[in-house]
Amino acid sequence: MKKELIIGTVFLGCSAILAGCGTTTHSAKAVTHPQTVRQDIQKKHSTQPQAPSSAANQDSVTNDSSSSAQSDGLSYDARHLSVQQLGTLICLLKDPDEFKGADNGQPGGLYYGNAPQGSDYGQQFWGMDFLTTNGDPTSCLYFKPDGPNVIIKYVDDDGTTGGVANAPVKTESISIQRLVNDYYISQDQKNEVNGYANRIQPEQKWLDRFNQNSSSTNNN
């Protein structure tokens, strides 16, 4: 995935994020209001709306190894993972270095949210959750559980299409059980994933801060 997360990578090309969401990566871009940077992509791509994701938005996740949803040997699906946890697992697969760099051990590097129907995120992303560093459209990683798998989408700007606005949207399907087996089995792995997930903040916090800064600038 290209620049920025992911984590809509793919935050990845995660992004990749975040992520964002592939060998492409999302590297940091200048921060722009997300409702503005997604306009060009929306104009270039259009598909049928998708149903809202079944993954539940949560502000924090648990480190409790005794939870039945986190027991070794359990068959995992999206019901056992928060949006932040699932997004983190995707990013660790797609572009771990980019993801960890965006996280930087501090809250405020990565954000999560949902693209509701009728929003200006782009019709092909409606109903999907996302991780993002709030850069250009390549900084968003969109994902949506689909039974035992998770579908991910990200803008893949490989530098050959004449700019982000012309870049294609890539779609992949990944087994959730594979993500768990690779990154969420041992207690050390769970602690690492949950540490990242707990630092991912709601997108609304970024929007509130952006609007507050914009208001202060206008008043000056």
NUFI-217000 format. One line per field, with one value per atom (N, C-alpha, C, O): x, y, z. Coordinates in Angstrom, 2 decimals, decimal comma. Atoms other than C-alpha are relative to their C-alpha. Example, Ala and Ser with C-alpha at 12.3 -4.5 7.8 and 13.67 -1.06 7.14 Angstrom:
xx = 0,89  12,30  0,90  1,94  -0,82  13,67  -0,77  -0,26;
yy = -1,19  -4,50  1,20  1,18  -1,19  -1,06  1,09  2,20;
zz = 0,00  7,80  0,00  0,66  -0,06  7,14  0,73  0,90;
***
This chain:
xx = 0,84  0,00  0,89  2,09  -0,88  1,27  0,29  0,63  -0,38  1,81  -1,08  -2,27  0,90  0,27  -0,69  -0,97  1,00  -1,63  -1,27  -1,94  0,59  -2,97  -0,49  -1,58  0,55  -3,26  -0,94  -1,75  0,90  -5,73  0,79  0,52  -0,71  -2,51  -0,37  -1,60  0,41  -2,50  0,76  1,61  0,02  -2,15  -0,25  -0,99  -0,34  -1,11  0,08  -0,30  0,24  -1,11  -0,12  -0,34  0,82  -2,18  0,01  -0,64  0,06  -1,99  0,69  1,57  -0,02  -1,85  -0,75  -1,28  -0,54  -4,78  -0,10  -0,44  -0,06  -4,13  0,02  0,60  -0,43  -4,17  -0,59  -0,40  0,21  -5,87  -0,60  -0,92  0,55  -5,19  0,54  0,06  -0,49  -0,41  1,38  1,80  -1,37  2,95  0,12  1,21  -0,03  2,00  -0,06  -0,48  -0,01  2,37  -0,58  -0,55  0,49  0,77  1,05  1,30  -0,91  3,33  -0,63  -1,58  0,69  2,56  -0,12  0,86  0,25  1,01  -0,44  -0,73  0,46  0,06  -1,44  -2,26  1,36  -3,05  -0,96  -0,72  1,05  -6,14  -1,33  -1,45  1,30  -9,77  -0,46  -0,51  0,35  -10,92  -1,18  -1,26  1,15  -14,18  0,40  -0,37  -0,50  -12,09  0,85  0,70  -0,95  -9,38  -0,66  -0,09  0,63  -11,87  -0,88  -1,43  0,90  -13,81  0,44  -0,39  -0,46  -11,59  -0,16  -0,55  0,14  -11,59  -1,46  -1,76  1,43  -15,39  -0,46  -1,29  0,41  -15,70  0,49  -0,12  -0,61  -13,49  -0,58  -0,53  0,43  -15,04  -1,42  -1,75  1,37  -18,66  -0,47  -0,34  0,58  -20,28  -1,26  -1,66  1,21  -23,40  0,34  1,41  -0,25  -23,74  0,14  -0,39  -0,17  -22,68  -0,67  -0,82  0,65  -24,40  1,00  2,19  -0,92  -22,93  0,74  0,23  -0,83  -20,10  -0,58  -1,20  0,46  -20,91  1,00  0,69  -1,00  -17,70  -0,41  -0,76  0,47  -18,55  1,11  2,24  -0,96  -16,80  0,16  -0,82  -0,29  -15,10  1,16  2,11  -1,08  -12,92  1,21  2,32  -1,13  -10,73  -0,29  -1,43  0,13  -10,09  0,65  1,32  -0,46  -9,20  1,31  1,64  -1,22  -5,91  -0,22  0,74  0,31  -7,66  0,12  -0,69  -0,23  -6,28  -1,04  -1,13  0,99  -9,12  -1,28  -2,15  1,20  -11,72  -0,17  0,78  0,24  -13,34  0,18  0,48  -0,16  -13,19  1,46  1,77  -1,41  -9,39  0,73  1,95  -0,62  -8,74  0,69  0,16  -0,70  -6,16  -0,87  -1,55  0,77  -7,78  -1,42  -2,13  1,36  -10,98  -0,07  0,86  0,23  -12,38  -0,48  -1,56  0,28  -12,35  -0,84  -0,72  0,60  -14,65  -0,13  0,37  0,02  -15,46  -0,69  -0,47  0,69  -17,68  0,97  0,64  -0,97  -14,58  1,03  1,90  -1,02  -12,62  -0,65  -1,65  0,46  -13,16  0,50  1,35  -0,47  -12,72  1,50  2,24  -1,41  -9,37  0,88  1,95  -0,78  -8,17  0,10  1,18  -0,01  -9,20  0,85  1,62  -0,82  -7,68  1,48  2,30  -1,40  -4,46  0,55  1,66  -0,46  -4,22  0,23  1,21  -0,17  -4,72  1,29  2,06  -1,18  -2,04  1,30  2,30  -1,20  0,44  0,33  1,50  -0,24  0,00  0,45  1,42  -0,22  -0,03  1,25  2,02  -1,13  2,55  0,35  0,04  -0,26  3,78  0,89  0,66  -0,92  6,61  -0,71  -0,55  0,74  4,37  -0,99  -1,14  0,99  1,71  0,64  0,14  -0,67  4,10  0,57  0,61  -0,51  5,64  -1,11  -0,90  1,13  2,21  -0,48  -0,88  0,40  1,38  0,95  0,52  -1,05  4,67  -0,18  0,36  0,16  3,57  -0,85  -0,88  0,78  1,25  -1,39  -1,54  1,32  -2,49  0,06  0,86  0,08  -3,36  0,68  0,61  -0,61  -1,41  -0,96  -0,91  0,93  -4,17  -1,43  -1,65  1,40  -7,95  -0,85  -0,47  0,91  -10,86  -1,38  -1,75  1,36  -14,36  -0,76  -0,33  0,84  -17,11  -0,48  -0,78  0,47  -18,14  -1,48  -1,81  1,44  -21,95  -0,51  0,09  0,61  -24,19  -0,38  -0,87  0,30  -24,63  1,14  1,05  -1,13  -21,29  0,87  0,69  -0,87  -18,60  1,32  2,30  -1,19  -16,07  0,15  1,24  -0,01  -16,99  -0,95  -0,88  1,06  -19,86  0,54  -0,09  -0,55  -17,61  0,50  0,80  -0,45  -16,58  -1,14  -0,93  1,13  -20,05  -0,20  -0,14  0,24  -20,73  1,26  1,17  -1,25  -17,05  0,61  0,46  -0,81  -14,94  1,31  1,65  -1,29  -11,59  0,96  0,55  -1,06  -8,29  0,66  0,77  -0,59  -6,58  0,98  0,86  -0,86  -3,78  -0,45  0,20  0,58  -5,91  0,94  1,11  -0,76  -3,60  -0,85  -2,05  0,79  -4,62  -0,75  -0,63  0,82  -6,95  0,78  0,20  -0,77  -4,10  0,27  0,79  -0,25  -3,93  -1,12  -1,09  1,15  -7,19  0,02  0,19  0,19  -7,54  -1,43  -1,80  1,41  -11,17  -0,12  0,57  0,18  -12,36  -1,39  -2,04  1,34  -15,55  -0,03  0,30  0,10  -16,07  -0,98  -2,01  0,84  -17,54  0,07  0,84  -0,08  -18,22  1,33  1,72  -1,29  -14,89  1,13  2,26  -1,02  -13,02  -0,26  -1,31  0,19  -12,49  0,40  1,49  -0,28  -12,68  0,70  0,22  -0,70  -10,18  0,06  0,18  -0,11  -10,08  0,94  0,94  -0,90  -7,46  0,34  0,32  -0,40  -6,41  1,48  2,32  -1,35  -3,27  0,67  0,55  -0,71  -1,20  1,43  2,29  -1,34  1,82  0,88  1,97  -0,81  3,03  -0,10  0,60  0,08  2,02  -1,32  -1,52  1,34  -1,53  -0,22  -1,32  0,14  -0,86  -0,60  -1,14  0,50  -1,88  -1,01  -1,56  0,88  -3,99  -1,42  -2,09  1,38  -7,26  -0,27  -1,41  0,16  -6,64  0,39  0,28  -0,49  -5,31  -1,16  -2,25  1,06  -7,30  -0,23  0,64  0,32  -9,05  0,22  -0,42  -0,28  -7,67  -0,89  -1,18  0,83  -9,82  0,64  1,09  -0,55  -8,59  -0,90  -1,68  0,72  -10,11  1,01  1,82  -0,97  -8,19  -0,75  -1,77  0,59  -9,06  0,25  1,40  -0,17  -9,70  0,77  1,60  -0,72  -8,49  1,49  2,31  -1,42  -5,23  0,65  1,76  -0,54  -4,74  0,23  1,26  -0,12  -5,36  1,15  1,94  -1,05  -3,09  1,40  2,33  -1,31  -0,26  0,37  1,54  -0,33  -0,58  -0,73  -0,54  0,82  -2,94  -0,19  -1,30  0,07  -2,12  0,64  0,00  -0,69  0,47  -0,44  -0,97  0,37  -0,11  0,82  0,30  -0,82  2,79  -0,60  -0,63  0,62  1,10  -1,28  -1,53  1,25  -2,23  0,29  -0,39  -0,35  -0,59  0,45  0,11  -0,47  1,09  -1,17  -1,30  1,14  -2,08  -0,93  -1,37  0,92  -4,23  0,61  -0,11  -0,66  -1,64  -0,19  -0,52  0,24  -1,86  -1,48  -1,80  1,43  -5,65  -0,51  -1,35  0,45  -6,09  0,44  -0,14  -0,48  -4,15  -0,71  -0,56  0,72  -6,32  -1,27  -2,11  1,08  -8,79  -1,13  -0,92  1,12  -12,24  0,29  0,88  -0,20  -12,16  -0,63  -0,13  0,68  -14,54  0,92  0,80  -0,94  -11,76  0,89  1,18  -0,83  -9,62  -0,82  -0,33  0,85  -12,53  -0,28  -0,27  0,25  -13,31  1,21  1,07  -1,22  -9,69  0,25  0,68  -0,17  -9,53  -0,93  -0,50  0,96  -12,68  0,31  0,12  -0,36  -11,51  1,18  1,18  -1,15  -8,18  -0,40  0,10  0,46  -9,95  -0,75  -0,59  0,74  -12,26  0,92  0,69  -0,95  -9,35  0,76  1,02  -0,71  -7,52  -0,87  -0,40  0,92  -10,58  -0,23  -0,35  0,23  -11,10  1,20  1,07  -1,20  -7,53  0,15  1,11;
yy = -1,17  0,00  1,23  1,09  -1,14  3,59  0,75  0,16  -0,85  6,46  0,06  0,00  -0,14  6,79  -1,30  -2,16  0,93  4,50  0,62  1,34  0,80  2,73  0,18  0,04  1,45  1,89  0,41  -0,51  0,38  3,40  0,31  1,28  1,01  2,00  -0,15  -0,25  1,08  0,60  0,55  0,19  0,41  2,72  -0,87  -1,82  1,20  1,09  0,45  1,39  1,03  1,02  -1,07  -2,12  0,36  0,71  1,06  1,48  0,11  4,38  -0,62  -0,19  1,21  0,95  0,01  -1,04  0,37  3,21  -0,98  -2,16  0,22  3,44  -0,45  -1,50  0,76  2,41  -0,40  -1,52  0,47  4,44  0,11  -0,65  0,67  -0,73  -0,29  -1,16  -1,28  -5,37  0,24  -0,03  -0,40  -4,25  1,50  2,02  -1,45  -0,58  0,51  -0,20  -0,57  1,76  1,38  2,06  -1,37  4,96  0,75  0,37  -0,79  7,52  1,35  1,75  -1,19  10,77  1,07  1,39  -1,11  13,52  1,20  1,07  -1,18  17,07  -0,19  -0,68  0,20  17,07  0,96  2,17  -0,77  18,28  -0,49  -1,65  0,42  18,22  -1,22  -1,17  1,24  14,65  0,14  -0,58  -0,17  15,85  0,70  0,70  -0,64  17,80  -0,96  -1,05  0,83  15,30  -1,19  -1,75  1,15  12,55  0,35  -0,54  -0,42  14,63  -0,56  -1,09  0,44  13,75  -1,49  -1,96  1,45  10,05  -0,38  -1,28  0,30  10,07  0,19  -0,57  -0,28  11,56  -1,07  -1,31  0,96  8,89  -1,41  -2,19  1,37  5,80  -0,01  0,81  0,11  4,79  -1,43  -2,04  1,34  1,47  0,02  1,07  0,08  0,27  0,15  -0,27  -0,14  1,15  -1,35  -2,35  1,23  -1,44  0,12  1,23  0,00  -2,44  0,37  0,09  -0,39  -1,05  -1,19  -2,31  1,06  -3,03  -0,52  0,22  0,59  -5,42  0,18  -0,10  -0,22  -4,54  1,17  2,23  -1,04  -2,50  1,00  0,60  -1,02  0,85  0,02  0,06  -0,05  0,91  0,93  0,93  -0,93  3,60  -0,69  -0,15  0,72  1,02  -1,48  -1,91  1,44  -2,68  -0,58  0,13  0,60  -5,16  -0,72  -1,19  0,78  -6,75  -1,28  -2,00  1,12  -9,45  -1,31  -1,61  1,25  -12,79  -1,05  -2,07  0,97  -14,57  0,11  -0,76  -0,16  -13,23  -1,17  -1,59  1,15  -16,09  0,37  -0,49  -0,43  -13,99  0,06  0,23  -0,09  -13,98  -1,28  -1,27  1,25  -17,59  -0,65  -0,64  0,71  -19,51  -1,14  -1,82  1,09  -21,95  0,38  -0,42  -0,42  -19,94  0,32  0,89  -0,39  -19,58  1,44  1,73  -1,43  -15,82  0,47  -0,03  -0,80  -13,58  1,41  1,71  -1,41  -9,87  0,27  1,31  -0,21  -10,33  0,00  0,52  0,11  -11,00  1,12  1,17  -1,03  -7,96  1,37  1,51  -1,38  -4,21  0,50  -0,13  -0,62  -1,95  0,27  0,02  -0,32  -0,83  -1,25  -1,24  1,24  -4,40  -0,58  -0,95  0,58  -5,64  0,85  0,32  -0,87  -2,59  -0,16  -0,15  0,20  -3,10  -1,29  -1,31  1,28  -6,75  0,10  -0,45  -0,18  -5,77  0,76  0,39  -0,84  -3,12  -0,73  -0,52  0,77  -5,47  -0,98  -1,32  0,86  -7,75  0,80  0,44  -0,73  -5,12  0,87  0,87  -0,94  -2,58  0,32  1,41  -0,20  -2,99  1,19  1,90  -1,12  -0,45  1,34  2,21  -1,25  2,30  0,21  1,31  -0,07  1,50  0,37  1,25  -0,28  1,49  1,40  2,04  -1,37  4,74  1,02  2,04  -0,91  6,39  -0,03  0,99  0,14  5,04  0,76  1,55  -0,72  6,27  -0,06  0,78  0,16  5,07  1,04  1,11  -1,08  8,03  0,07  -0,19  -0,22  8,66  1,21  2,12  -1,15  11,02  -0,19  0,69  0,25  9,43  -0,69  -0,48  0,79  7,13  0,20  0,39  -0,20  7,49  -1,07  -1,60  0,96  5,15  0,62  1,53  -0,50  5,75  -0,91  -2,02  0,74  4,58  0,95  2,11  -0,82  5,86  -0,29  -1,26  0,28  6,11  0,23  0,96  -0,21  5,91  1,47  2,11  -1,40  9,29  0,95  2,14  -0,85  10,59  0,26  -0,36  -0,34  12,13  -0,77  -0,35  0,85  9,39  -0,70  -1,15  0,73  7,87  -1,18  -1,94  0,99  5,56  -1,42  -2,25  1,35  2,50  -0,33  -1,48  0,22  2,97  0,05  -0,19  -0,12  3,45  -1,31  -2,40  1,17  1,11  -0,67  -1,67  0,61  0,35  0,78  2,00  -0,65  1,07  0,43  0,00  -0,41  2,77  0,40  0,77  -0,61  3,68  1,03  0,84  -1,06  6,87  0,83  0,92  -1,01  9,30  1,39  2,38  -1,27  12,05  0,79  2,00  -0,65  12,79  0,02  0,29  0,05  12,48  -1,34  -2,13  1,23  9,65  -1,30  -2,31  1,22  7,13  -0,30  -1,37  0,20  7,56  -0,75  -0,93  0,72  5,66  -1,46  -1,79  1,42  1,92  -0,35  -0,24  0,35  0,81  -1,51  -2,26  1,44  -2,59  -0,31  0,49  0,42  -4,53  -1,52  -2,24  1,46  -8,00  -0,61  -0,02  0,72  -10,51  -1,48  -2,24  1,37  -13,76  -0,25  0,52  0,30  -15,36  0,86  0,77  -0,83  -12,84  1,47  1,85  -1,45  -9,10  0,55  0,25  -0,66  -7,08  1,32  2,10  -1,28  -4,22  0,73  0,12  -0,86  -1,31  1,16  1,67  -1,13  1,37  0,60  -0,08  -0,69  3,96  -0,29  0,00  0,45  2,65  0,93  0,75  -0,95  5,53  -0,50  -0,27  0,55  3,82  0,95  0,58  -1,00  7,01  -0,04  0,72  0,13  5,99  0,49  0,44  -0,37  7,34  1,50  1,95  -1,45  11,06  0,68  1,78  -0,63  11,73  -0,85  -1,81  0,77  10,47  -0,06  -1,09  -0,05  11,57  -1,04  -1,46  0,98  9,12  -1,42  -2,37  1,30  6,28  -0,98  -0,58  0,99  3,03  -0,37  -0,21  0,55  1,61  -1,51  -2,20  1,43  -1,85  -0,68  -0,10  0,77  -4,51  -1,36  -2,03  1,30  -7,57  -0,65  0,04  0,74  -10,26  -0,82  -1,54  0,67  -11,64  -0,80  -0,33  0,82  -14,43  0,62  0,90  -0,54  -13,06  -1,00  -0,60  1,02  -16,35  0,03  -0,19  -0,12  -15,93  1,16  1,03  -1,16  -12,48  -0,34  0,02  0,37  -13,87  -0,99  -0,84  1,01  -16,87  0,61  0,17  -0,61  -14,64  1,04  1,21  -1,17  -11,72  0,07  1,05  -0,16  -12,48  -1,33  -1,65  1,28  -15,86  0,06  -0,23  -0,06  -15,36  1,22  2,18  -1,15  -13,03  1,24  2,35  -1,14  -10,84  0,63  1,86  -0,53  -10,51  0,76  1,84  -0,67  -9,65  1,33  2,32  -1,25  -7,03  1,05  2,23  -0,94  -5,47  0,55  1,76  -0,42  -5,39  0,90  1,94  -0,79  -4,08  1,35  2,34  -1,28  -1,40  0,96  2,13  -0,83  -0,11  0,41  1,58  -0,25  -0,43  1,05  1,87  -0,96  1,54  1,43  2,38  -1,36  4,48  0,57  1,75  -0,49  4,73  0,72  0,14  -0,84  7,54  0,14  -0,05  -0,22  8,25  1,15  2,15  -1,06  10,30  1,32  2,39  -1,22  12,77  0,88  2,11  -0,80  13,85  0,83  1,99  -0,74  14,83  1,11  2,23  -1,00  16,64  1,16  2,32  -1,06  18,55  0,91  2,14  -0,79  19,66  0,80  1,96  -0,71  20,58  1,20  2,30  -1,10  22,68  1,09  2,28  -0,99  24,35  0,85  2,07  -0,73  25,28  0,91  2,03  -0,82  26,53  1,23  2,33  -1,11  28,68  1,03  2,24  -0,92  30,17  0,79  1,98  -0,67  30,97  1,08  2,17  -0,96  32,69  1,22  2,34  -1,10  34,75  0,94  2,13  -0,83  35,97  0,76  1,52;
zz = 0,00  0,00  0,00  0,25  0,22  -0,48  1,26  2,28  -1,11  1,83  1,03  0,72  -1,14  5,30  0,33  -0,50  -0,29  7,09  -0,67  -1,41  0,38  7,63  0,36  0,91  -0,77  8,54  -0,87  -0,89  0,59  5,80  -0,60  -1,31  0,73  4,34  -0,36  -0,32  -0,40  3,58  0,17  0,98  -0,88  6,70  -0,42  -0,19  0,59  4,65  -1,29  -0,60  0,99  0,48  0,64  0,05  -0,98  4,46  0,24  1,19  -0,77  3,74  -0,77  -1,51  0,39  2,82  1,01  1,40  -0,28  7,57  0,03  -0,03  -0,14  7,95  -0,30  -0,01  -0,33  7,25  -1,54  -2,01  0,59  6,31  -0,37  -1,29  0,38  4,83  -0,99  -1,72  0,24  -0,53  0,44  1,56  -0,29  -0,65  0,03  0,26  -0,02  -0,84  1,41  2,32  -1,34  2,12  -0,01  -1,04  -0,19  3,44  0,80  1,94  -0,80  4,52  0,26  -0,40  -0,50  6,27  -1,06  -1,74  0,89  4,19  0,83  2,02  -0,71  5,08  0,42  -0,35  -0,51  7,24  -0,67  -0,72  0,64  5,44  0,52  0,91  -0,50  6,48  -0,79  -2,02  0,71  5,65  -0,93  -1,93  0,89  4,12  -1,28  -2,25  1,21  1,60  -0,81  -2,03  0,74  0,71  -0,66  -1,59  0,61  -0,11  -1,18  -1,83  1,07  -2,66  -1,35  -2,10  1,31  -5,65  -0,17  -1,25  0,09  -4,87  -0,20  -0,97  0,13  -4,51  -1,44  -1,94  1,37  -7,99  -0,97  -2,01  0,90  -9,51  0,14  -0,80  -0,26  -7,94  0,55  1,40  -0,50  -7,36  -0,14  -1,20  0,02  -6,40  0,81  1,31  -0,79  -4,64  1,47  1,90  -1,43  -0,92  0,65  0,17  -0,74  1,60  1,34  1,87  -1,31  4,81  1,07  0,91  -1,07  8,05  0,55  0,59  -0,56  9,59  1,29  2,06  -1,25  12,37  1,13  2,28  -1,06  14,22  0,85  0,32  -0,92  17,30  0,28  0,58  -0,35  17,84  1,51  2,25  -1,42  21,22  0,20  -0,58  -0,27  22,77  0,58  0,49  -0,55  24,50  -0,06  -0,21  0,03  24,54  1,24  1,99  -1,24  27,22  -0,17  -1,26  -0,04  28,17  0,80  1,05  -0,88  30,24  -0,77  -1,64  0,71  29,10  0,35  -0,33  -0,39  30,89  -0,82  -0,72  0,82  28,44  -0,94  -1,61  0,87  26,58  -1,46  -2,28  1,39  23,41  -0,39  -1,58  0,32  23,66  0,38  0,51  -0,39  24,61  -1,18  -2,29  1,06  22,59  -0,50  0,28  0,56  20,22  -0,39  -1,01  0,35  19,84  -1,49  -2,06  1,38  16,35  -0,01  0,50  -0,08  15,85  -1,18  -2,29  1,05  13,90  0,55  1,64  -0,36  14,06  1,34  1,95  -1,27  17,13  1,17  2,24  -1,08  19,20  0,00  0,87  0,15  18,09  -0,17  -0,87  0,22  18,34  -1,35  -1,98  1,24  15,33  0,09  -0,86  -0,17  16,75  -0,04  -0,63  0,01  17,34  -1,40  -1,85  1,34  13,90  -0,94  -1,73  0,84  12,20  0,29  -0,63  -0,38  14,15  -0,59  -1,13  0,55  13,09  -1,51  -2,02  1,44  9,44  -0,29  -1,18  0,25  9,66  0,33  -0,35  -0,33  11,33  -1,14  -1,35  1,16  8,32  -1,20  -1,87  1,25  5,59  0,03  -0,93  -0,06  6,75  1,44  1,91  -1,43  10,33  0,31  1,29  -0,29  10,11  -0,11  0,75  0,19  8,76  1,13  1,66  -1,08  11,34  1,32  2,03  -1,28  14,28  0,03  1,08  0,06  13,08  0,22  0,87  -0,20  12,96  1,44  1,99  -1,41  16,42  0,91  1,75  -0,72  17,90  1,52  2,24  -1,44  21,34  0,68  1,91  -0,58  21,82  -0,63  -1,82  0,60  21,38  -0,94  -0,74  0,89  18,54  -1,33  -2,18  1,29  15,70  -0,96  -2,17  0,80  14,51  0,51  1,71  -0,35  14,45  -0,69  -1,73  0,59  13,76  -0,14  0,59  0,20  12,47  -0,94  -1,25  0,92  10,16  -1,08  -0,81  1,13  6,72  -0,22  -0,89  0,12  6,91  -1,41  -2,19  1,30  3,89  -0,16  0,77  0,29  2,26  0,33  0,03  -0,36  3,58  -1,23  -2,28  1,12  1,39  0,04  -0,56  0,03  2,10  -1,35  -1,69  1,25  -1,26  0,11  1,07  -0,09  -2,03  0,16  0,82  -0,09  -2,38  1,41  1,71  -1,37  1,27  1,02  2,21  -0,93  2,77  0,77  0,20  -0,84  5,66  0,50  1,21  -0,42  6,23  1,17  1,26  -1,02  9,29  -0,62  -1,72  0,55  8,82  1,13  2,22  -0,78  10,41  -0,90  -2,11  0,81  9,31  0,82  2,04  -0,60  10,05  -0,41  -0,06  0,45  8,44  -0,90  -0,74  1,05  5,56  -1,26  -1,20  1,23  1,90  -0,05  0,88  0,03  0,76  0,16  0,55  -0,19  0,81  1,46  1,80  -1,43  4,58  0,70  1,91  -0,58  5,11  -0,41  -1,58  0,25  5,44  0,39  1,55  -0,24  5,10  0,12  -0,57  -0,15  6,25  0,51  1,18  -0,37  6,78  0,16  -0,78  -0,18  8,29  -1,00  -1,31  0,94  5,87  0,38  -0,20  -0,50  7,72  0,67  1,55  -0,62  8,62  -0,53  -0,05  0,63  6,49  0,28  0,80  -0,05  6,46  -1,36  -1,87  1,26  3,25  0,28  1,11  -0,18  3,05  -1,33  -2,40  1,17  0,63  0,33  1,45  -0,19  0,17  -1,36  -2,38  1,22  -2,39  -0,24  0,61  0,30  -4,08  -1,00  -2,21  0,86  -5,42  -0,19  0,66  0,25  -6,97  -0,79  -1,23  0,68  -8,63  -1,52  -2,19  1,45  -12,14  -0,58  -1,80  0,48  -12,33  -0,09  -0,41  0,12  -12,27  1,21  1,10  -1,22  -8,69  0,74  0,19  -0,87  -5,82  -0,55  -0,45  0,48  -7,44  -1,08  -1,28  1,05  -10,29  0,44  -0,34  -0,47  -8,15  0,18  0,59  -0,15  -8,11  1,45  2,30  -1,31  -5,07  -0,07  -0,87  -0,03  -4,28  1,06  2,11  -0,92  -2,60  0,24  -0,69  -0,36  -0,71  1,04  1,71  -1,04  1,50  0,79  0,21  -0,87  4,49  1,05  1,57  -1,05  6,91  1,36  1,71  -1,36  10,40  0,86  1,68  -0,79  11,87  -0,30  0,59  0,34  9,98  0,73  1,26  -0,71  11,47  1,47  2,05  -1,41  14,95  0,20  1,13  -0,14  14,43  -0,11  0,55  0,23  13,24  1,05  1,36  -0,81  15,65  1,34  2,07  -1,21  18,55  0,74  1,17  -0,68  20,12  1,39  2,40  -1,30  22,85  0,78  0,22  -0,83  25,77  -0,39  -0,34  0,44  24,57  -1,26  -1,39  1,21  21,18  0,33  -0,20  -0,39  22,79  0,67  0,40  -0,68  25,00  -1,01  -0,89  1,02  21,96  -0,81  -0,99  0,81  19,85  0,79  0,29  -0,80  22,69  0,38  0,55  -0,26  23,46  -1,17  -0,98  1,18  19,90  -0,06  -0,26  0,15  19,86  0,99  0,64  -1,01  23,08  -0,29  0,24  0,34  21,61  -1,24  -1,53  1,18  18,48  0,46  1,13  -0,50  19,07  -1,02  -2,22  0,93  17,60  -0,96  -0,57  1,00  14,41  0,44  0,08  -0,44  16,05  0,82  0,79  -0,78  18,40  -0,91  -0,62  0,95  15,44  -0,66  -0,82  0,63  13,78  0,95  0,54  -0,98  16,98  0,13  0,18  -0,13  17,29  -1,26  -1,19  1,27  13,60  -0,07  -0,44  0,05  13,83  1,00  0,72  -1,00  17,01  -0,48  -0,31  0,52  15,41  -1,14  -1,26  1,12  12,29  0,50  -0,04  -0,56  14,40  0,62  0,49  -0,62  16,32  -1,06  -0,89  1,08  13,09  -0,65  -0,96  0,62  11,60  0,90  0,42  -0,93  14,74  0,07  0,37  -0,03  14,56  -1,31  -1,48;
***
